[in-house]
Amino acid sequence: MRVLLLGGGAREHAIGWKLAQSPALTELIAVPGNPGLAQLGACIPGVDINDSEAVISLALANAIDLVVIGPEAPLAAGVVDALSEAGIDAFGPTEAGARLEASKAFAKDVMRRAGVATGEAWSFTDVDEAIAHLETMEGPYVVKADGLAAGKGVLVTEDLIAAQGWARLCIDGRFGPAGTTVVVEEHLSGREVSVFAICDGERALALEPARDYKRLEDGDRGPNTGGMGCFSPVADLPEGLVETTLHDVVEPVLATMASDGITYRGFLYAGMMITEEGPKVLEFNCRLGDPETQALMPRLDEDLLELLATAAEGRLPDRSLRWSGTAAVDVVLASAGYPEAPDAGRVITGLDVVGAMSDVHVFHAGTTPTRDGLITSGGRVLNVVGTGPDVATAQRRAYDAAAHIHFGGMHYRTDIGS
Ligand code: AMP
């Protein structure tokens, strides 16, 4: 099979790396890809992956059998709808399905109709109504921009004035077109966990959970980031959490969407809060998580290409996914200034040494090739994943490997997996 992979981060590198192990893969082309993906197949820069016509032209010119989509933006832009109209198979939800992530108000409505446990929520398009509603609540306040905001549209605060100000920013268009919806939610407390599933419209197969680390510094201090690392498996989860999430969340959501005429084929990512009253959904994403994917792919004991191709055709097997007995720990190496103002252009050394180490994988996130070698080109630069029989061994291998890599200003958390 000839596969076109859309995206260019470490998540896509990990997906591409796993797809490349499939005996059925004859060619992998990534758009735009990255220097890690370039070791697995061709990378084509300069094509807008949110532009359906451009993606279709590329797929036709390269006789692509399956398009796999990493990030949410092309999904929300309807690239899968356009591909399917052009007769090209794709793994990922249609625009209507991707609204589970692209509209928090839509996701809440689906959850309510599917009987899925989630916090209460109120949607507003009128600033004064949102402000008045917040007055009636007690903190902490949770205020969210309705649309895609690259993880930046959510404010959780004890400060009523800040919450009201955030509602105004959302409606004024800080995270999308002005006049959009703001969602005010009941605050949930507990421990967070993400559950991922591969869906074929009707059936869903769960991936194993991974725990990520959002804060920049050790001990969960410092600003929020896209994710500084993660590990899998996670030992301290409620018994049967994955099965109950499949049964009580994913399957009812697929059925409710199907009854609305939406066949949801793609990854579904349920962000959950384990509250005293049981697990409740915080949000859905219509794609895999980054950095969770980087820790999960080395553990998945399956032919990923076969799974995604069968899911795209609506015929996933009726069984659980197989996992290797190993653990994985992913440490993100970040640039100076990340997340506010990341530095770039620093020469990266040590990848050759790490490339020769066993039980270590390096997935590229923000790197660019130059005549003088690889340089940094993003806040999160590399993901160093160690694997081993247990989390402690995987952790030691990841950190041993990370110690061989250098670039100016490089920093990383030292407590991932501890
Ligand atoms: P979201 O993008 O909706 O997942 O929100 C980002 C983060 O904000 C979550 O991972 C939580 O840590 C926090 N959060 C979101 N919604 C709530 C809520 N209802 N109660 C408490 N924390 C929340």
Boltz pocket constraint, residues with backbone or C-beta under 6 A from the ligand:
constraints:
  - pocket:
      binder: B
      contacts: [[A, 119], [A, 142], [A, 144], [A, 151], [A, 154], [A, 156], [A, 185], [A, 186], [A, 187], [A, 188], [A, 189], [A, 192], [A, 271], [A, 282], [A, 283]]
      max_distance: 6.0
